[in-house]
Amino acid sequence: MPGVSSHIKASRSRILEFQTLSLSYDTSGDGKTSLAELEAHLRKRFMSLDKNGDGKVDAVVRPGTTRKSPK
């Protein structure tokens, strides 16, 4: 089947990318990412997005885009 090989290669690439990314959260240096390490990273990221400190993240505006007002 044409295209299957390229799909498998792309999937492997995404898995490797995820593994590399998840190891960047390994703050203990044991070569593994624990739930606590992942939660700490997500909490830090969430808090950086929660600009007004209300415990909620509003729509994030990326540079070069515009924010649509809620209906």
C-alpha positions in Angstrom: 0.0 0.0 0.0 1.5 3.3 -1.0 1.6 5.9 1.8 1.5 3.4 4.6 5.3 3.4 5.1 5.4 7.2 5.3 2.5 7.2 7.8 4.4 4.7 10.0 7.5 6.9 9.8 5.5 10.0 10.7 4.0 8.1 13.7 7.4 7.0 14.9 8.6 10.5 14.5 5.7 11.9 16.7 6.4 9.2 19.3 10.1 10.1 19.5 9.2 13.8 19.7 6.8 13.1 22.6 9.4 10.9 24.4 11.9 13.7 24.0 9.5 16.3 25.2 8.3 14.3 28.2 11.9 13.7 29.3 12.4 17.4 29.4 10.0 17.4 32.4 12.3 15.0 34.2 13.4 17.2 37.0 14.9 14.4 39.2 17.2 13.3 36.4 16.3 9.6 36.6 15.5 9.4 32.9 11.7 9.1 33.6 8.9 11.5 33.9 6.7 11.0 36.9 3.1 12.1 37.3 4.3 14.6 39.9 6.9 16.1 37.5 4.3 16.4 34.7 1.8 18.0 37.0 4.4 20.5 38.2 5.1 21.5 34.6 1.5 21.7 33.7 0.7 23.8 36.8 3.5 26.2 36.0 2.3 26.5 32.4 -1.3 27.0 33.5 -0.4 29.7 36.0 1.5 31.5 33.3 -1.6 31.5 31.1 -4.0 32.5 34.0 -3.1 36.2 33.8 -5.8 37.4 36.2 -5.3 34.6 38.8 -9.0 33.4 38.7 -8.0 29.8 38.2 -9.3 29.8 34.6 -7.6 30.2 31.3 -9.2 32.5 28.8 -8.7 32.3 25.1 -5.0 32.6 24.4 -4.1 35.0 21.7 -1.0 34.1 19.7 1.1 36.7 18.0 -0.4 37.6 14.5 -3.9 36.4 15.4 -6.9 38.2 16.8 -9.2 37.2 19.6 -12.9 36.8 18.9 -15.2 38.0 21.6 -17.5 35.3 23.1 -21.1 35.2 22.0 
